[in-house]
Amino acid sequence: MKYMFLALSSFLAIVAQMIAGSNFFLFNFLDLSLILIAYWAVYRSRVQALFVGSLTGVLLDAALGWPLGLNGFGKTLAAFLIGQVAKRFNVEAIWLRFALISAASALSSLSVYLLFALLQRKSGALFLGASVMQAMITGAAGTVVFSIVDAYSQAHPHKAS
């Protein structure tokens, strides 16, 4: 049941991304699925974050009509990076969260770019420029989301019975 929830949340993140992206230009540069992956990697289980990353990437490839696995590899690599950094370092600082989410977004986009190059498909320098902008916007939005989650969890602590 837990993995059905993960799959449904991945699907809803992609649908929300596509709807918001078609209506608001700025949302084309926001990667909601990466924020979801970062949430699972930092606050929940790193293994589940890898699952969410691979599933979200494959669903995104299917929605975009790309060869299956390009975004799956990139998102899984981003989930691994976030999970390893969160395991070894305290990611409570806002600037560290911003840097971590931005670096994971850039790594995901760079891996997709390199896989496109290996498959000898055309992708221009515009993709890399948009990826840098996407990394900054996703990092800022992810930092805001994490701050909201932290504020909520501090205001409503879990009671041990």
C-alpha positions in Angstrom: 0.0 0.0 0.0 2.9 2.3 0.8 4.3 1.9 -2.7 0.9 2.6 -4.3 0.9 5.9 -2.3 4.4 6.7 -3.7 3.3 5.9 -7.2 0.2 8.0 -6.9 2.1 11.0 -5.5 4.6 10.7 -8.3 1.8 10.7 -10.9 0.0 13.6 -9.3 3.3 15.6 -9.2 3.7 15.1 -12.9 0.1 16.0 -13.7 0.3 19.1 -11.6 3.5 20.1 -13.3 2.0 19.7 -16.7 -1.2 21.6 -15.9 0.7 24.4 -14.1 3.3 24.5 -16.9 0.7 24.9 -19.6 -1.0 27.8 -17.7 2.0 29.6 -16.1 5.3 30.1 -17.9 7.4 30.1 -14.7 6.1 26.6 -13.8 7.9 25.2 -16.8 11.1 25.8 -14.9 9.9 24.2 -11.6 10.5 20.5 -11.1 7.8 19.4 -8.7 8.9 15.8 -9.0 12.4 16.6 -7.8 11.0 18.4 -4.8 8.9 15.3 -4.0 12.0 13.1 -4.4 14.0 15.4 -2.1 11.3 15.3 0.5 11.3 11.5 0.5 15.1 11.4 0.6 15.5 13.9 3.5 12.4 13.2 5.7 11.5 9.6 4.9 13.4 6.7 3.5 16.3 6.9 1.0 15.3 3.6 -0.6 11.7 4.9 -1.1 13.2 8.1 -2.6 15.1 5.9 -5.1 11.8 4.2 -6.0 10.0 7.6 -6.3 12.9 8.9 -8.5 12.9 6.0 -10.9 9.1 5.8 -11.2 8.7 9.6 -11.6 11.4 9.7 -14.2 9.8 6.8 -16.2 6.4 8.4 -16.0 7.9 11.7 -17.1 9.6 10.1 -20.1 6.3 8.5 -21.0 4.4 11.8 -20.8 7.1 13.6 -22.8 7.4 10.9 -25.4 11.1 10.5 -24.8 12.9 7.1 -24.7 12.0 5.5 -21.4 14.7 5.6 -18.8 16.4 9.0 -19.5 14.6 10.9 -16.8 14.4 7.8 -14.7 18.1 7.6 -14.6 18.5 11.3 -13.9 15.9 11.4 -11.1 17.3 8.2 -9.5 20.7 9.7 -9.5 19.4 12.9 -8.0 17.6 10.9 -5.3 20.8 9.0 -4.5 22.8 12.3 -4.2 20.2 13.9 -1.9 20.0 10.7 0.2 23.7 10.4 0.6 24.2 14.1 1.5 21.2 14.0 4.0 22.7 10.8 5.6 26.2 12.3 6.1 25.4 16.0 6.8 22.9 18.0 8.8 20.7 19.6 6.1 18.9 22.0 8.4 20.5 25.1 7.1 18.5 26.9 4.4 21.5 27.6 2.2 22.5 24.0 2.3 19.0 22.8 1.3 19.0 25.3 -1.5 22.4 24.1 -2.7 21.5 20.4 -2.4 18.2 20.6 -4.3 19.7 22.9 -6.9 22.7 20.5 -7.4 20.4 17.5 -7.6 18.3 19.2 -10.2 21.3 20.2 -12.2 22.7 16.7 -12.0 19.5 15.2 -13.2 19.3 17.5 -16.2 23.0 17.0 -17.0 22.6 13.2 -16.9 19.6 13.5 -19.3 21.7 15.8 -21.6 24.6 13.3 -21.6 22.3 10.4 -22.3 20.8 12.3 -25.2 24.3 12.8 -26.5 25.1 9.1 -26.1 22.0 8.2 -28.1 23.1 10.8 -30.7 19.9 12.8 -30.4 20.0 16.5 -30.9 19.8 18.8 -27.8 21.2 22.3 -27.9 22.9 24.6 -25.4 19.4 26.0 -24.7 18.7 22.8 -22.8 21.6 23.4 -20.5 20.7 27.1 -20.0 17.2 26.2 -19.1 18.5 23.5 -16.8 20.5 26.0 -14.8 17.4 28.2 -14.5 15.3 25.2 -13.5 17.9 24.2 -10.9 17.7 27.7 -9.3 13.9 27.9 -9.3 13.5 24.3 -8.1 16.1 24.9 -5.3 14.2 28.0 -4.1 10.8 26.3 -4.2 12.1 23.2 -2.5 13.7 25.3 0.2 10.4 27.1 0.8 8.5 23.7 0.9 11.0 22.2 3.4 10.7 25.3 5.6 6.9 24.9 5.6 7.2 21.2 6.5 9.6 22.0 9.3 7.4 24.8 10.7 4.4 22.4 10.6 6.2 19.6 12.3 7.4 22.0 15.0 3.9 23.3 15.6 2.3 19.8 15.6 4.8 17.5 17.3 4.0 13.8 17.1 2.8 12.4 20.4 4.3 9.1 21.6 1.7 6.8 23.1 
